[in-house]
Amino acid sequence: MIMFNCAECQNQECQTRNKESLNPACPMLDKEIFEEIKQAYHTEEIQSFYANSLKSMRGSFGRWTRIKEIMEFCKYNGFTKIGLAYCSGMLREGRLANEILRQNGFIVVAAGCKVGGFAPDELCESYEAPTAAQIPPNTPKQDIPRKNRAICDPIGQAIMLNKEKTEFNILVGLCVGHDSLFLKYSDAPCSVLVAKDRLLNNNPVAALYCHEEKNNNL
């Protein structure tokens, strides 16, 4: 089968449920695998979780902030013990999220990315500290590597929240790759509250719009 790429499809037949006259690369031509996918939704656990995600999605349209949507989704599912995994460079945001969640009746277990207090070479044999010339001049003070500064520990964050048996985990600004490891090791389902982008004030989608604008002006 030809490798598919939905982002490059000009027809978007899936959005209107039109399964006739599909282009040769459309993944919907593989009816067997989509029958398996459909069945996956009909387990008791997934059906309830998915139904609540749809309820949250419809309620949030232009009316709820992301943190509000996450809280409402947790309420729909009966989640009361929430894990918060935050980047130490976003301690302020982590504290604010913790405060909001607690004020709305949730039990919160927060794990910062330096949990464990590991030295860089304890977790990464090939780690090399950046030189002063490699550190951008606008780097926040708390993010500048220091000799005695701990290394990020996303696996530790996940395992500590697993130990506390959190029912749902929220990510706040974990670095690329660190978020991947956290998601890999987390026992509870997760959602991202903040995708960190220091250059764009934590609004990574702005780079996509800039790309679009650049192409439109060519």
Residue pairs with C-beta under 8 A, 6 or more apart in sequence:
1 25
1 29
1 30
2 24
2 25
3 25
4 25
4 26
4 27
5 25
6 14
6 27
9 23
9 25
9 26
11 23
13 19
13 21
13 22
13 26
13 28
14 26
14 28
19 28
22 28
22 29
27 33
27 34
28 34
40 46
41 47
41 50
48 77
49 77
49 189
52 73
52 76
52 77
53 73
55 76
56 69
56 72
56 73
56 76
59 69
59 72
60 68
60 69
60 72
64 72
66 193
67 97
67 100
67 193
70 170
70 191
70 193
71 100
71 101
71 104
71 106
73 191
74 80
74 82
74 106
74 167
74 168
77 167
77 168
79 106
79 167
79 168
80 105
80 106
80 107
80 167
81 106
81 107
81 109
81 164
81 165
81 166
81 167
81 168
82 101
82 106
82 107
82 108
82 109
82 166
82 167
82 168
82 169
82 170
83 108
83 109
83 110
83 111
83 161
83 164
83 166
83 168
83 169
83 170
83 186
83 188
84 94
84 97
84 98
84 101
84 108
84 109
84 110
84 111
84 169
84 170
84 172
85 110
85 111
85 113
85 154
85 157
85 158
85 161
85 169
85 170
85 171
85 172
85 174
85 182
86 93
86 94
86 97
86 110
86 111
86 112
86 113
86 171
86 172
86 173
86 174
87 94
87 112
87 113
87 152
87 172
87 173
87 174
87 175
87 178
87 196
88 112
88 113
88 114
88 142
88 152
89 140
89 142
89 143
89 173
89 196
89 198
90 172
90 173
90 194
90 196
91 112
91 142
93 172
93 173
93 194
94 110
94 112
94 172
94 173
97 170
97 172
97 193
98 108
98 110
101 108
101 170
102 108
109 160
109 161
109 164
109 166
111 156
111 157
111 160
111 161
112 157
113 152
113 153
113 154
113 157
113 174
113 178
114 150
114 151
114 152
114 153
115 153
115 156
115 157
115 160
116 150
116 153
116 156
117 150
118 150
118 151
118 153
118 156
119 150
119 151
120 127
120 129
120 151
121 127
122 151
123 151
123 153
124 151
127 151
129 145
130 145
135 144
135 145
140 198
152 175
152 178
154 174
154 178
154 179
154 181
154 182
154 185
155 181
155 182
155 185
157 182
158 169
158 181
158 182
158 183
158 184
158 185
158 186
158 187
159 185
161 169
161 186
161 187
161 188
162 185
162 186
162 187
162 188
166 188
167 188
168 188
168 189
168 190
168 191
169 182
169 186
169 188
169 189
169 190
169 191
170 190
170 191
170 192
170 193
171 179
171 182
171 183
171 190
171 191
171 192
171 193
171 194
172 193
172 194
173 194
173 195
173 196
173 202
174 182
174 196
175 196
179 192
182 190
183 190
194 202
195 202
195 204
196 202
197 203
197 204
197 206
197 207
200 206
200 207
